[in-house]
Amino acid sequence: MKNNRRSESCGTAAECAAGKGAAENKTMEYMKISETEEHLLERLHSPDDLKALSPEQCTALCAEIRSLLIETVSKTGGHLASNLGSVELTVAMHRVFDSPEDKFVWDVGHQCYTHKILTGRLERFSTLRQENGISGFPKPNESEHDSFISGHSSTAISVACGIAEGMRLHGDKEHFAVAVVGDGAMTGGLSYEGLNNAGKSRNNLIVILNDNEMSISKNVGALARYLSSMRSSEGYVRTKKAVERRLNRTAVIGPSVAKVIKNSKSVVRDVLLQSATIFEDFGFVYLGPVDGHNLVELEEVLLAAKEYHRPVFIHVHTVKGKGYAPAEAKPSEYHGISKFDIETGNPEVSAADSYSEMFGKELVQLAKHDPRICAVTAAMGGGTGLHHFAREFPNRYYDVGIAEQHAVTFSAALASMGELPVFAVYSSFLQRAYDQLMHDVAIGGMHVVLGIDRAGVVGEDGETHHGLYDVSFLCTVPNTVIYAPACYEEMRLCLRRALYRDKGLACIRYPRGSEKVSFDKTALNTEYTHVSGRKTDTLYISYGRVYDHLYRASRRMAEEGVFCDLLKLTRIFPLAEGVVEIAMSYARVVFLEEAYYYGGISQLLGDLLLERGFRGTYRRVAPKAYLPQASTDSQMETMGLSEHAIYQDMQQEAKHGKA
């Protein structure tokens, strides 16, 4: 069976198209536009209009799109390098397929900007990632051309597999489900679960691997080495094509020999590459590698893939940051970037520090005195501040790729050997590893420390990236301790305690960005701080960065002669006995929480107060729904957690108390 699969696969886009007869039968009607005329984008009203462009116009169009991407992202921030690298691929897809009847599924979704531009959102593209604007990720409620929401990695193959099966069940044999997957996403296990099921189907499914040798950080591991060896086969492909062209020009015997070479291509390739591709072993027809910036080759291979009417895997090689020198030189820095100056490439605002940076630097200081400390990341070394640790202790630093589940289990195993593993991970990405936290860490009582970055709202990335749910699910993991420091120094204290005093799973959650502190930092601790002044019956409770908003709002009220007491929690779970006792002594208690309303700490405290027979009023302020993209300040206001919103709440509470 393996040999049969290989005999159906092709080595190059051109020979596949020739073998299946697709490229020869494809005709185009060209738009009557001067080749030198600019602003082609403004003349495109739907993806169908692309099919009337000449190859020269398509090349000009790609340049125009790149200019628009750079100009827009410089003002809005966003994912630049990945989108610059996928321009030609996106254009080719829309020229060959018929969206929305053909369904495009973008893995992670951060590389869908060109797709948005070409599917009727050009006029709104300046609102990218802005409040009430278009999202930086696919959104089905935004356009019929966005077939499935995405924001996290490695989901596209599973999604496309399900869509293709749905098409089959509906009797649709003409259209295709097309998944675009980055090589970084191929380090995630879900991609292989999808491949395993998709490959055995006979559905119209095409998986395009956009291989740029990067995820966010540089790709690592066995898969990265495997894809590198696949890319090296491009030399073989070019050599064979040159031989075929020469033979076809030779009288009588030439074409016959060329035909023999085509028929034996899989054998030749296996000899040169030493093995069949892993994707063929999954049951896919493999096409590639293909130059992802050559529109002619891309269209040929896509047309060929359509002819199979079975799962096809296309390997496309692109350059991340293509067309913008700063992004090509430093693709990791331009993966997700804030507003920047186009001429220099420098961000407009470069934060000197952040919670991520402080966490990483503090871990380095501790590791200098303790060889047991290990640092683990899931392809986010720079984003989580662990790049400092990587430089200092490369033998104790582990980048496992986009594989949060593996990262947790790997950390648990390190702990079983007496090491002190610290896994730094974005809150929204940690959601993937709930089972491993429960089964591999908690049951065995393994001492693992989690640095939960981007806790709370994250601004313009929107619903898929908010870190609002870690509190709710971590509280259900037995023997877990959770800290939520409100400043850098408190974070340092919590990290030391998590490493050396706690047992089992110890978590420190902290927000995106830098500290903003107005409160007194002289009495910091890892439990709680009760701030009481003049006699009052009202207590406000909070933790993390919200506490500073609360503190500033209370100062404004105090200036007006209205007072309330404050309780700042540092260890938010399990709640200290003293927290419940303090709350019981007030007539009115308000809990402000930057975490999901259901299952949060405010709900847990409410339950404890109810059990103790609390007779006062207890009110919670926390988000109950997904929050779309907007600035962090706007999202805090929407949740009722900004200084302004809390101040207004206090005014209403004061009126209610007097009544």
Disulfide bonds with the S-S distance in Angstrom:
none
